[in-house]
Amino acid sequence: DVIGTAADSTAEVQGIVDAYQAILANADGTANNATSPSAADYTKLGVTGIDTAAELGLLGDVIDGKTAADVATPAQIQALADAAAATVAYNGTNTAPTQAQLEALGVTGLTADNLAAVLAAIDAANSDGTPIASLAELQGVAAAATGGAAAALTTISAYAQSNGGTAPVAADYTAAGVTGIGGAGQPTVAQINAALADADVIGTAADSTAEVQGIVD
């Protein structure tokens, strides 16, 4: 938030004007053609949550592909900042970015079925010591995850449809975003595969993450 003491001098007000000008110059609707705003620019506008270089890089990339209408208010900028911060900070145990937040950042190809796989991939990317710091990297992580999820679900569904054949392995269930297999008190991969191979479970009953998760649960 911008408080009165942050705007009680000509220099401070001018700084706010210049900060917004930097953001609007970045948001020209064409990606990768402008200088990203600084952390100080966001602070002058009262935007919070951009505390690391990775968060700053991702937010700058995102705004670079937006138009002026997308950042017409500080609230709109804050929403993008919150989405970027949630994405960069996600480690599998804290609050995950929502599908709407990821889409607001510019991620494409998301569905309710592949979101779990995408979040798992974001967790892995952030946990390697170099958090996601650009929109291109985020989209690449998401694209790989959605492609892997689709392929895994094809394997699982085909196994259910044919009541046998090439059996899904643990990695297929993980790629599909399915959880709760193999741990203490949880069914094993072999047990889930046996359920899929039952004649009463057909391919269309196991061709989405939600459906396979339902079988596991």
Disulfide bonds with the S-S distance in Angstrom:
none
